[in-house]
Amino acid sequence: MRNYMIRRLGHSVFIVMGLMVLLFFAVNVLGDPVELLAGDDATQEVIDAMRTKYGLDRPMYVRLGDFFFNFLTGDFDRSIRHHIEARTLVWDRLPNTAALAAVAWSIGMLGIPIGMLAARRPRGMMDRTVNILSFAVISVPDFWLALMLILVVAVQFDLLPTSGYVGLGPDGWKYIMLPAIALSPRVLGRNAQITRATMIDELGKQYVATARSKGLAENTVLYTHVLKNAAISIVTLMGDELAGFMNGATITETIFAWPGLGKLLIDAINARDLPVVTATVFVVALMVMLINLAVDLVYTWLDPRIAYK
């Protein structure tokens, strides 16, 4: 197990480094970053001065070497827009995205018991209802649902604020609920579908018939044996959805003015704030890597037969 985790960490480091290389060339080869910063109306003298100021007049290989040296030391330079360290800005926004992801993910986990109810009687009324509703909620676009929630819940009924942020304290729940609800239907529907499908598949296996022949109660068979064997697929999906939230719910955060990584990235791209873009991409990649490692650890707890060598 230890050797496997070391290899996984090594692979993850190479993946992150490769991602940063792609980002560097995307910024420096596919376009001139100075022209992005200066704008269309800048004179050649201004462009040359900015190129010298930001060290972009040096050869590409020198800039790549400096980029990786700064990357390995955790220095992403100062934000061009906010005039503070880019890494500080990103780490300050990370808890906001993590909190939003945790609430939306928790709501989405309600799909697991819903899928379990559907699997109890395949092709029954509950199963058909769950199938229809899960496909329906998965098909709802996040941005449309976010706008409808603002219009109905916040404007028409004045139950929750339309947008904003007052911190993650006791009063913050009012501002986090609408964006979390807007993000959760897709996760809820997918959890219900995968739980239903995997449990129905497990119900057709021999060990279920053996458990029933021994006189075990149906709830014991379903929730102790079948659910545990079906949990690998469910945990995989849950990890994937959580990693997707940590990528930054860009559109939802922008609509609700939630100061998370997604909104920070969009604002940085619009402001041509390249240090913040680089720092945000790195932190998101790091979070996704850690979530995937955690999912691998959960596999061994769910099924002791899984052995990493």
C-alpha positions as CSV (number, residue, x, y, z in Angstrom):
1,M,0.0,0.0,0.0
2,R,2.8,2.4,0.9
3,N,4.7,1.7,-2.3
4,Y,1.5,2.2,-4.3
5,M,0.8,5.6,-2.7
6,I,4.3,6.7,-3.3
7,R,4.0,5.8,-7.0
8,R,0.6,7.5,-7.2
9,L,2.0,10.7,-5.6
10,G,4.9,10.5,-8.1
11,H,2.5,10.1,-11.0
12,S,0.3,13.0,-9.7
13,V,3.3,15.3,-9.5
14,F,4.3,14.6,-13.1
15,I,0.7,15.2,-14.2
16,V,0.5,18.5,-12.4
17,M,3.9,19.5,-13.8
18,G,2.7,18.6,-17.3
19,L,-0.4,20.7,-16.8
20,M,1.7,23.7,-15.7
21,V,3.8,23.3,-18.8
22,L,0.7,23.2,-21.0
23,L,-0.5,26.3,-19.3
24,F,2.8,28.1,-19.7
25,F,2.9,27.5,-23.5
26,A,-0.8,28.3,-23.8
27,V,-0.2,31.7,-22.3
28,N,3.2,32.4,-24.0
29,V,3.0,30.7,-27.3
30,L,-0.6,30.9,-28.4
31,G,-0.7,34.6,-27.8
32,D,1.4,37.5,-26.7
33,P,0.7,38.1,-22.9
34,V,1.9,41.7,-23.1
35,E,-0.6,42.6,-25.8
36,L,-3.3,41.0,-23.7
37,L,-2.2,43.1,-20.7
38,A,-1.7,46.3,-22.6
39,G,-4.9,46.2,-24.7
40,D,-5.5,47.2,-28.3
41,D,-4.9,50.9,-27.9
42,A,-1.4,50.7,-26.3
43,T,1.5,52.2,-28.2
44,Q,4.6,50.2,-29.1
45,E,6.6,52.1,-26.4
46,V,4.1,51.0,-23.7
47,I,4.2,47.4,-25.0
48,D,8.0,47.4,-24.9
49,A,8.1,48.9,-21.4
50,M,5.6,46.3,-20.1
51,R,7.5,43.4,-21.8
52,T,10.7,44.6,-19.9
53,K,8.8,45.1,-16.6
54,Y,7.4,41.6,-16.5
55,G,10.5,39.9,-18.0
56,L,8.8,38.9,-21.1
57,D,11.6,40.1,-23.3
58,R,13.8,37.2,-22.3
59,P,14.2,34.0,-24.3
60,M,11.4,31.4,-24.0
61,Y,13.7,28.8,-22.3
62,V,14.8,31.3,-19.7
63,R,11.3,32.2,-18.8
64,L,10.3,28.5,-18.7
65,G,13.1,27.8,-16.3
66,D,12.1,30.8,-14.1
67,F,8.5,29.6,-14.3
68,F,9.3,26.2,-12.9
69,F,11.7,27.5,-10.3
70,N,9.0,29.8,-9.0
71,F,6.4,27.0,-9.3
72,L,8.5,24.6,-7.2
73,T,9.1,27.3,-4.5
74,G,5.4,28.2,-4.4
75,D,5.9,31.7,-5.8
76,F,3.4,32.6,-8.5
77,D,4.3,36.3,-8.5
78,R,2.1,39.2,-7.5
79,S,-1.4,39.7,-8.9
80,I,-1.4,42.4,-11.5
81,R,-4.9,43.5,-10.6
82,H,-4.9,43.2,-6.7
83,H,-1.1,43.9,-6.1
84,I,-0.8,41.1,-3.6
85,E,0.7,37.6,-3.8
86,A,-1.3,35.5,-6.2
87,R,-1.0,32.4,-4.0
88,T,-2.4,34.4,-1.0
89,L,-5.4,35.4,-3.1
90,V,-6.1,31.9,-4.2
91,W,-5.7,30.3,-0.7
92,D,-8.1,32.9,0.7
93,R,-10.7,31.9,-1.9
94,L,-10.2,28.2,-1.5
95,P,-12.3,27.8,1.7
96,N,-15.3,29.5,0.0
97,T,-15.3,27.0,-2.9
98,A,-14.7,24.1,-0.4
99,A,-17.7,25.2,1.7
100,L,-20.0,25.6,-1.4
101,A,-18.8,22.2,-2.7
102,A,-19.4,20.5,0.6
103,V,-23.0,21.8,0.9
104,A,-23.9,21.0,-2.7
105,W,-22.2,17.6,-2.4
106,S,-24.1,16.8,0.8
107,I,-27.4,17.7,-0.9
108,G,-26.5,15.5,-3.8
109,M,-25.8,12.5,-1.5
110,L,-29.6,12.4,-1.0
111,G,-29.6,10.6,-4.3
112,I,-28.1,7.5,-2.7
113,P,-31.1,6.6,-0.5
114,I,-33.4,7.5,-3.3
115,G,-31.6,5.1,-5.6
116,M,-31.7,2.4,-2.9
117,L,-35.5,2.8,-2.7
118,A,-35.8,2.4,-6.4
119,A,-33.6,-0.7,-6.4
120,R,-35.8,-2.5,-3.9
121,R,-38.4,-3.2,-6.5
122,P,-37.0,-3.0,-10.1
123,R,-39.5,-1.8,-12.7
124,G,-42.0,-0.9,-9.9
125,M,-43.7,2.4,-9.4
126,M,-40.9,3.9,-7.3
127,D,-38.2,2.7,-9.7
128,R,-40.0,4.3,-12.7
129,T,-40.6,7.5,-10.8
130,V,-36.9,7.8,-9.8
131,N,-35.8,7.0,-13.3
132,I,-37.9,9.8,-14.8
133,L,-37.1,12.4,-12.1
134,S,-33.4,11.6,-12.1
135,F,-33.1,12.1,-15.9
136,A,-35.2,15.3,-15.6
137,V,-33.0,16.9,-12.9
138,I,-29.7,15.9,-14.8
139,S,-31.0,17.7,-17.9
140,V,-31.6,21.0,-16.1
141,P,-28.8,23.5,-16.9
142,D,-27.1,24.9,-13.8
143,F,-27.2,28.5,-15.0
144,W,-31.0,28.3,-15.9
145,L,-31.8,26.8,-12.5
146,A,-29.7,29.5,-10.8
147,L,-31.6,32.3,-12.5
148,M,-34.9,30.7,-11.7
149,L,-34.0,30.3,-8.0
150,I,-33.1,34.0,-7.9
151,L,-36.3,35.0,-9.6
152,V,-38.6,32.8,-7.5
153,V,-37.0,32.2,-4.2
154,A,-35.1,35.5,-3.7
155,V,-37.2,38.0,-5.7
156,Q,-40.8,36.7,-5.6
157,F,-40.9,35.2,-2.1
158,D,-37.9,37.1,-0.6
159,L,-36.8,34.0,1.3
160,L,-33.1,34.2,0.7
161,P,-30.6,36.8,-0.7
162,T,-30.2,37.0,-4.4
163,S,-26.4,36.9,-4.2
164,G,-23.5,38.0,-2.1
165,Y,-21.2,36.8,0.7
166,V,-20.9,37.7,4.4
167,G,-18.4,35.0,5.4
168,L,-18.7,31.4,6.5
169,G,-20.1,32.2,9.9
170,P,-23.6,31.6,11.3
171,D,-25.1,34.2,8.9
172,G,-23.4,32.8,5.8
173,W,-25.9,29.9,5.3
174,K,-28.4,32.3,3.8
175,Y,-26.0,33.2,1.0
176,I,-24.7,29.7,0.3
177,M,-28.0,27.9,0.0
178,L,-29.1,29.1,-3.4
179,P,-25.8,28.4,-5.2
180,A,-25.6,25.0,-3.5
181,I,-29.1,24.1,-4.5
182,A,-28.3,25.2,-8.1
183,L,-25.3,22.9,-8.2
184,S,-26.8,19.8,-6.5
185,P,-29.5,18.5,-8.9
186,R,-27.1,16.9,-11.4
187,V,-25.2,15.2,-8.6
188,L,-28.4,14.1,-6.9
189,G,-29.7,12.6,-10.1
190,R,-26.4,10.8,-11.0
191,N,-26.1,9.4,-7.5
192,A,-29.6,8.0,-7.7
193,Q,-29.0,6.5,-11.1
194,I,-25.7,4.8,-10.3
195,T,-26.9,3.6,-6.9
196,R,-30.0,2.1,-8.5
197,A,-28.1,0.5,-11.3
198,T,-25.3,-1.0,-9.2
199,M,-27.6,-2.4,-6.6
200,I,-29.9,-4.0,-9.1
201,D,-26.8,-5.6,-10.7
202,E,-25.7,-6.9,-7.3
203,L,-29.2,-8.3,-6.5
204,G,-28.9,-10.7,-9.3
205,K,-25.7,-12.4,-7.9
206,Q,-25.5,-15.7,-6.1
207,Y,-24.4,-14.3,-2.7
208,V,-27.8,-12.5,-2.4
209,A,-29.7,-15.7,-3.0
210,T,-27.5,-17.4,-0.4
211,A,-28.1,-14.6,2.2
212,R,-31.9,-14.8,1.6
213,S,-31.9,-18.6,1.9
214,K,-30.2,-18.2,5.4
215,G,-33.2,-16.2,6.5
216,L,-31.6,-12.8,6.6
217,A,-34.1,-9.9,6.6
218,E,-34.5,-8.1,3.3
219,N,-33.2,-4.8,4.8
220,T,-30.1,-6.6,6.1
221,V,-29.4,-8.1,2.7
222,L,-29.9,-4.8,0.9
223,Y,-28.2,-2.3,3.2
224,T,-25.5,-4.4,4.7
225,H,-24.4,-6.8,1.9
226,V,-25.7,-5.4,-1.4
227,L,-25.0,-1.7,-0.7
228,K,-21.4,-2.4,0.5
229,N,-20.6,-4.4,-2.7
230,A,-22.1,-1.6,-4.8
231,A,-20.4,1.1,-3.0
232,I,-17.2,1.1,-5.1
233,S,-19.1,2.6,-8.1
234,I,-21.0,5.0,-5.9
235,V,-17.8,6.3,-4.2
236,T,-16.1,6.7,-7.6
237,L,-18.9,8.9,-8.7
238,M,-19.0,10.9,-5.5
239,G,-15.2,11.5,-5.7
240,D,-15.6,12.6,-9.4
241,E,-18.4,15.0,-8.5
242,L,-16.5,16.5,-5.5
243,A,-13.5,17.0,-7.7
244,G,-15.7,18.7,-10.3
245,F,-17.0,21.1,-7.6
246,M,-13.4,21.9,-6.5
247,N,-12.6,22.8,-10.1
248,G,-14.7,25.8,-9.4
249,A,-18.4,26.1,-10.1
250,T,-17.6,29.0,-12.5
251,I,-21.0,29.9,-13.8
252,T,-22.8,29.5,-10.5
253,E,-20.2,31.4,-8.5
254,T,-20.4,34.2,-11.1
255,I,-24.2,34.4,-11.0
256,F,-24.4,34.5,-7.2
257,A,-21.3,36.6,-6.8
258,W,-19.8,33.9,-4.6
259,P,-16.1,34.6,-4.1
260,G,-14.7,31.2,-4.9
261,L,-12.0,29.8,-7.2
262,G,-14.4,29.7,-10.2
263,K,-15.3,33.4,-10.0
264,L,-11.6,34.3,-9.2
265,L,-10.5,32.5,-12.3
266,I,-13.0,34.2,-14.6
267,D,-12.2,37.6,-13.1
268,A,-8.5,36.9,-13.6
269,I,-9.0,35.9,-17.2
270,N,-11.0,39.0,-17.9
271,A,-8.4,41.2,-16.2
272,R,-5.5,39.4,-17.9
273,D,-4.1,38.6,-14.5
274,L,-1.8,35.8,-15.5
275,P,-0.2,35.1,-12.1
276,V,-3.7,34.5,-10.5
277,V,-4.7,32.3,-13.5
278,T,-1.5,30.2,-13.0
279,A,-2.0,29.9,-9.2
280,T,-5.7,29.0,-9.5
281,V,-5.0,26.3,-12.0
282,F,-2.3,24.8,-9.8
283,V,-4.4,24.8,-6.6
284,V,-7.4,23.2,-8.4
285,A,-5.1,20.5,-9.9
286,L,-3.7,19.9,-6.4
287,M,-7.2,19.5,-4.9
288,V,-8.3,17.1,-7.6
289,M,-5.2,15.0,-7.0
290,L,-5.8,14.8,-3.3
291,I,-9.5,13.8,-3.8
292,N,-8.5,11.0,-6.1
293,L,-5.9,9.7,-3.6
294,A,-8.6,9.8,-0.9
295,V,-11.0,7.8,-3.1
296,D,-8.3,5.1,-3.6
297,L,-7.9,4.8,0.2
298,V,-11.7,4.5,0.6
299,Y,-11.7,1.6,-1.9
300,T,-9.5,-0.6,0.4
301,W,-11.8,0.2,3.4
302,L,-14.9,-0.8,1.5
303,D,-13.4,-4.0,0.0
304,P,-10.5,-5.6,1.8
305,R,-9.9,-7.8,-1.3
306,I,-8.5,-4.7,-3.1
307,A,-4.7,-4.7,-2.5
308,Y,-2.5,-2.1,-4.0
309,K,1.0,-3.4,-4.8
